[in-house]
Amino acid sequence: MKSSAGDPGFPIWLIGDSPPAKWADKLEFPLDAKHPARHNIWTSVADSIQDRLYRQARLRLDTSRLYIRNASDHPLTISMIQEQIDLSQKMLQKTINKYKPNLILTFGVSAFMMTLFASGESPQKFFKTTKLLGEQFRSRITDYDDHKVNVIPLLHASIARGRFLESHRDFVGTEGIIRPNYFDYVGGKLADLLLTKFSAEPIWIV
């Protein structure tokens, strides 16, 4: 598997947690479209983003240029040693420092925490639940800063497994939605962020 795909100079990045242990030697790059994980965690979010962008402003995000990589270059298994984790984090930090993307979307707890440290943040606690990730999503959307690397978490496996209904509910939180749909919720929020903060950036399909 290649370590990345897309354009690292593009201001928006996607970061997964690690290569899938069983398939790493059979896939081309992180979040490979042939693997169902990409479609479980990103395709529906991207569809919601594009729908909102088009309805609001007749725009479409050029997703072909998104820079995509994993936080770790090695599968995150129980046997993974701390030295491998530290090395992956240093490599990620080096790439972030070089290109300084405006917005990094991470998938799951591990990718979020590793990217926070790699981007220079020092969180005081481990955001290990869907509810806490949802709170971080909302606060980081609200506090978006044009002058720094903004790391915003999305869900990974929890939105595609047995407790997926609870994941919709817990991530969205209490925003008055009777039957919360995580994909519509985050897609709408991210589309609004792009329209507000990226309207003059070269991220659109012309």
N, C-alpha and C positions, 0 to 999 in steps of 0.2 A: 504494500500500500504506500502511495506517495504521502508525504507528510502534510500536504495542503493542496488546495485548489483555489482558482480565482485570482484576483488582483489584490495584493497586500496594500497597494496604494489607495484602494477604494475605502471610503470613510466608514463603511459598515462591515462588521465581521460577524461570523457565526462560529462558535466554539463548542464542540461536543466534549464528552469527558475522555474517551479513550477508544482505540480500535477494538472492535468486537473480537474476542479471543478466537472464536471458531472460524471467522471469516476474513481476518486481517490480510491473509495472503491471497485471497480471492477477489478482493475489492480494489478499486483503483485509487480512491482517495477518501478522506473523512466525509461522513454523511453521504456516501455514494448513493445515487438515486436507485440503484438496483437493490439496495437493502431496505426492508420495510421500515426500519427505525426512522429514516429520514421522513417518510410520509406520515408516520404516526406522530412525530413531534414538530415537523416544520411545514409540510405542504399545506395543511389546513390553516395554519397561521398566515402563511404567505398568501393564500387565496383570499383570506379575510382582509389582509392589508391591501391587496390590489383592488378588491371590490370597493373598499372605502375610498381609496385614492381616486379611482376612476369616477365614482359617483360625486365626490366632493370637488374634484379639480381636473377631471379628464387627464389624469397622469397615471403612469405605471412605473414602478421601481424596476431598474435594470438588475434583476436578480442573477443574471449570468456573470456579473462582475463581483459578486459578494466574495470576500475572502473567507475560506472555510478551512478549519483545522481542528485538531483535538488539543485539549489542555495537556494530556499526557501522550507521549509517543508509544507507550507500552500499555497493554490491556491492564485495567485496574482490577487485579486479582488479590486474593488474600496473601499470596506468596510474593507479591511485588514488594521490593525492598525500598526503604526510605531514600537510598541513594538515587534510585531511578526516578522517584517522584521529584526530588530536588533538582535533578538534571533537567527533567521535562519543564519544570517551573522556570528554571534559569533560561532555557531556550525560548520559552514563551515570553518571558520578560524582555529578552533581547529583541525579539521581533516587535513587541509592542512599543518599546522605547525607540526603535528605528522608524516605525511608520506612524505611530501616534494616531490610531483611528479615532473617530469621534464617538462611535457607538459600537459596543461589543455585546451581542446577544449570546448568552450561555445557556446550555441545556443541562439541567440537573444540578444537584448540590455540589458534586465534586468539581465540575467545570466552573461553576460560579466561584467557589472558594479559591481554587487555584488561580483563576484569572484575577480575582481581587488582589491577591498577594503579588502576582506578577505585574499588575498595573500600579503598584505602590500603595495600595490600601492595606490597613491593618485592622480588620474587623475584630471586635471584642468577643464575639460569640460565633458559634457554628450554626448556620441557618439550615438546619437539617430536616425541616418539615415543609410540606406543601404550603401550609398557612404562612409560615415565616418567609418563604420565597415570594408568595403573593404580596406580603407587606413590603418586602424589598422592591418588588416590581413597581408598586404604586409610588413609594417614596422616591425612587430613582427616576421615574418618569417626571414627577413633580419637580425634583431638584436638578434636572438636567442642566449641565454646565457646558457652554460652548467652548470653554478654554481648557477642558481636561478630557481624559478618556473616560467615557461613561459606560459602566458595566451593568447590564440589566438582565436579570435571570428569567428564563422560561423553564417549563417542565420538561423532564425527559421520560423515563420509563413509566412513571406513576400515572401519566395521562393515557397510557395504552394497556394497562394491566387491570386486574380484577377490581381495584378500588377506583376506577376511573371517574365514577359519578362523584365520589367524595373529593377527588382531585379538582374537578370543575368547581365544586362548592367551596372548598377550602382556599383555593388560590384566588378566586374572585372576591371572596369575603362578603361583607355586608354593604353592598352598593345598590340595594334596592332591586336586585334582579331575582325574580321568583324562581326561575329555572336557569341558573347560570350556565352559560356556554363559554368555557375557557378560551376556545379558539376565536370566537367572535369578540370576546372581551379584550384579549391582548392584541388581536389584529386591529381593532378599532383604536385602541390607545396608541399603538405604535404608528399607525397611519396618521393620526393627529399630530404625533410628535414629528414625523417626517415633514408634514405640511408646514408645521410651525418653524422648525429649526433647520430644515434642509431644502427649503424651496429654491434657494439660489445655488445649491450644490450640483455638481454634474453626476447625479445618480439616476437620472430619469431616462426612459426610452424615448428618443426623439422621433 
